[in-house]
Amino acid sequence: MLEDVSAIVREAGRIATARCNGAFRRWEKAPGQPVCDVDMEVDAFLRERLAALDPQAGWLSEETLDASDRMERRRLWVVDPIDGTRDFLRGRPGWCVSVALVEDRVPVLGVLDAPARAEHWTAAKGSGARRNGQRLRASGRTDLAGARVPSDHLPERDSDLVAVAKPNSIALQIALVAAGEADLVATLRWGHEWDIAAAALIAGEAGARVTGALGQPLAFNTAAAQAFGILATAPDIHAAAAERLRERALALV
């Protein structure tokens, strides 16, 4: 099924790309939460095509009213039609289409399509992760100091870390850990499952360690469809990163 999902997500990326520099409506769902009609077009396309691929799977998407029966389904499509909408709206490349198939609360397929970066990421549970067909492996970094973090600005207390280019899409930030091009991605806020489901699988299949902000296991198809934070790291620095962030995370839970 991964090949079929991959082809559908590629086509969704082409639909978004075709409208990226053209005219489209934009608005805010809530203050600081931009959306545009391209999100809606891609969402509708994905729902039609993915439902045809697996009619028994439930549906959870950033741009669709949450279906009340999804938690009764064993399988669930988890979709963000455009993750990194701010970059899309600004004509920047740091956005992607994100699709995961969750089974028994665990992602089993994950695909990210980032056409503006000429990147297509795929993973299947137990079969590894790939970018443009090339097998991925997280970095072997063993020291937290010097770890590369996608960030526009690092806090003073994290000055021993190294900022690298940050796409607006959190899914792409996590994918950089999978590719060994970053060593650490952390968020300390409640986030949605659609932001991380596909990327968490891709990173995990590349050997990265991926948990919630407090080191807790991630679960999907939950009632709130949210998790507290994300911590995706090279495997050997996860414990040190979790310890550094613990006090900050507990203050925000």
N, C-alpha and C positions, 0 to 999 in steps of 0.2 A: 504493500500500500504506500510505502514511502515515495516511490517514484511517481505515483499518481498525485499524491499531496504536493510533492515538489513541483510538478508541472502546473497545478492549479495556482500555487502561490507565486510562481514565476509570472503567470498570466495576470494575476492581481497586481504584481509589481509593474507590469507593462501598462496596465490601465491607469495606475497612479502616475507613472512617469509621463504618459501622454498628456496629462492635464497639469503637470507640475508648474509650468511657466505660462499657463493660459489663464482664462478668467474662471473664477469659482467663488462661491459665497463662503464667507467665514463668520463665525460668531463664537461666543463663549458659553459653554454649558453651565459653567459656574465661574466666578472670578479666578482668573489665572489658568483656566482650562480651555484652551482654544480647540476648535473643531472646524471642519469645512465640509462642503458637500461631496468632496472627493472621498473623505472617510466613509460617508454613507454609501456611495456608489461601490466602493471596494468591498464594504461589509456585505451589501446585498449580493454581489457576485460570489463572494466566498460562501455565504450561507447556502445559496442555490447549489453550487458545485460540490461542496463538502457534504451537504445533506444527501445528494444523489450518490455520493461515494459510500456513505455509511448512514442510512436512514434511521438506524436505531440509536445513534449517538445524540446526546443532548447538545445544547448550544449555550455558550457564554462568551459574550463579546462586549468590548467597551462601548460600542455604538448601537447596541440592541437592548431593549427592555428585557431584564432577566426573566427567563422562563421558570415558572414555579416548580416544574417537574424535573429539572435537570438533576437534582440530587438523588432521584429515584433511578437514574440511568447508570449503567455500569461504565459506559464510555461517554466522553464529553469532548466536543471541539472547544478549544479555548483560543480566542482570536483577538488580536489588535490589528485592525485594518491598516492603520498608519501609526506605528509607534515612533514617537519623535516628531509630532505634528508641528512643533515650533520650527524645526529645521525645514520641514516640507514647505511651510508657509513662507519662509524666508529664502527659499531656493537653495538651501544648503544640503549637503549630502548625508547628514547624520540621521536618517530615518529608514524604517524598514517595514515590511509586512511580516507579521508574526502569527504563526499558527502552530498549535500543539494539539495532539490527541491524547487525552488523559483516560486511563483505564484503571479502575479501582483506586482512584485518587493519586495515581502516579503517572507522570508524562511518559508515553511510550514512543511517540513520534514528535519531532520538532523541526520546523522549517522557518528560516528567516530569509527574506529576499530584500536586499539593499541595492536596487538597480543603480542609484546614483553613485555608489561605491564599486559597482561591478562585482558584487559579492553575493553569493548564494550559499547559505549555511544549512546543513541537514544533519539529523541524528535519529537513530532508532535505538531503543533501549537494548543494551547488550551488544550493539554492533558498531560502536564508535561514532565519532562526529567528523564531518568534513566541511571544508570551505572550497567551493568551486572544484569539488571532486578530490581535493587533497586532504589526507588524514590529518587531524589536528591533535596537538598534545600541549597541555598546560605546561608552564615553565617549571623548572626544577629548583626555583629559588628556595633557600633554606633560612635566610635572615629577613626579618620584617623590615629592618632599616634598608633603605634603597629600593623598596618595592615600588613598582610603577603603578600609578593610579590614574585612570581617566578623570581629569579634573581641570576646571578653569582656575581654581585657586585652592590651595591647601591651607588648613588652619595652622597657626604658629606651632601648636603642640604636635603637629604631624610633619614638621619641617624636615624630618629625616626620610620622608618618603619623596618620590619623584613624580611630578605631574606629567602626564602625557596627553595627547590630543583626546578630547572628549566629544563623542557624538551625542546629540540630544537624546537619542533612543537609549533607554536603560537596557533593552535587550541587546543592542550592539555593544554597549559597554561590557556586559557580561560575556558576550561572544569573544571580545578581545582577550579575556582571561583564557578562554578555551584555546585560542590561537597562540598563546604564549607571548602576546604583544602587550599585555598588562598582567600584573600579578595580584591585584586586589581591587574589588569593587564592593562598596558598602553603602547602604542607605539606612537611615535611622528614622523611618516613618512608616506608617501603615500604607501599604501599596496593594495593587490589585493583581489577581492571578494572571490576567491576560498580559500584563507587562513582562512577566518572568517565566511563564510555563515552558515555552519553547527554548528560550536561552538557557534556563536551568538545566534542561536535559542535554543540550549541546555542550555546555561547560562540564557537566558531570561525566559525560561520555568521553570527553577529552582528558579526563583525569583530574580536573579541578575539584575542590571541595565546595559545595554549595549548600548553605543553610539559611535560616532566618538570622536576624541581627544579633540575637542572643545565642546563636549556635544551635537553635532548635531545628528539628527536621521540618522540611516544608511539606505541606499537605495541600491538595488541590480538590476542586469541587466541594469546597466548604460552604456553609450557609451564607457567610458574609462575602465570600470570594475575595478575601483579603489575607495578607500575612504581614507580621510586623518586621519590616526591613528585609534586606537581602545581604548576605555576606558570601561572596564568591571569590575564592583565592586559589593561588598555587597551593597544592595540598600540604606542603610542609610548613606553611606560615599561617594556616588557618587558626590554630590554637592561640598563637601570639596575637593575631589580629582581633580575635574574639575577646581576649583578655583586655586589650587596649580599649576596645569600644564598649566594654560591658557597663561601666559606670555611666557613660553618656546614654547608652541605650535604655538602661533602667530608669533614668530620669525622664524618659519620654514615653514609656509604655503607658 
